[in-house]
Amino acid sequence: MPKNKLPEDRLVELLAILNKRFEKHPERHPNLTWESVVTKLAANEKALWTLNEMEESGGEPDVVALPSHSGQLIFVDCAAESPKGRRSYCYDQAALESRKEHKPKDSAIHSAEEMGIKILSEQEYAELQQLGTFDLKTSTWLETPAEIRKLGGAIFGDFRFGRVFTYHNGAESYYAARGYRGMLLIK
């Protein structure tokens, strides 16, 4: 079976999971119907494979309406905490290669690219937090501006004390409670 194609039984199971989540959280996607979502998904095998990867790694993807991406169909990891299958990663490949010992198994950027998603920007993360409360116990690597990355840093966010915080760390750092959230845009 090709890498980006799901077996029929898994496809049926995945669509049922996504539908149930879609129906449970209408506040995340006002003015959208499941029928319009599934129509777009049916025409995009690669997107379905990516959504399965998001689901399998603990992301609990759901359709979200983010003001910065108005009018686009977007799936974002909506697990309460950063996805379990995507924690303990440093920020990017350069950070991974810079570690002399105790290297993590992967970097957030590389892992996201392999799945066909991008990690959330600081703005997208703040917009997601308007649709629910995420990362009360964990944190999430965020797309880092080039000027910060050039200096060896990377940014991450979490939700504490009733608000969203953005912090910085060395890009080579990794923690058991820090993962990343991904976004899939479907045209």
VENLIN-V519269 format. One record per backbone hydrogen bond with DSSP energy under -1.0 kcal/mol. CO is the residue of the C=O (numbers start at 1). NH is the residue of the N-H. Records with the same first field share a line. If there is no record, write none. Layout:
CO->NH + NH
This chain:
2->5
7->11
8->12
9->13
10->14
11->15
12->16
13->17
14->18
15->19
16->20
17->21
18->22
19->23
20->24
21->25
25->28
26->29
28->65
29->32
33->37
34->38
35->39
36->40
37->41
38->42
41->44
44->48
45->49
46->50
47->51
48->52
49->53
50->54
51->55
52->56
53->57
54->59
55->58
57->85
59->79
60->78
62->76
66->69
67->70
69->72
73->186
74->64
75->184
76->62
80->135
83->86
90->108
91->109
92->96
93->97
94->98
106->90
107->111
108->112
109->113
110->114
111->115
112->116 + 117
118->183
120->143
121->125
122->126
123->127
124->128
125->129
128->131
135->159
139->179
140->157
145->149
146->150
148->153
149->152
152->171
154->169
155->142
156->167
157->140
158->165
160->163
163->160
165->158
167->156
169->154
170->173
171->91
175->88 + 178
177->139
178->88
179->141
181->120
182->77
183->118
184->75
186->73
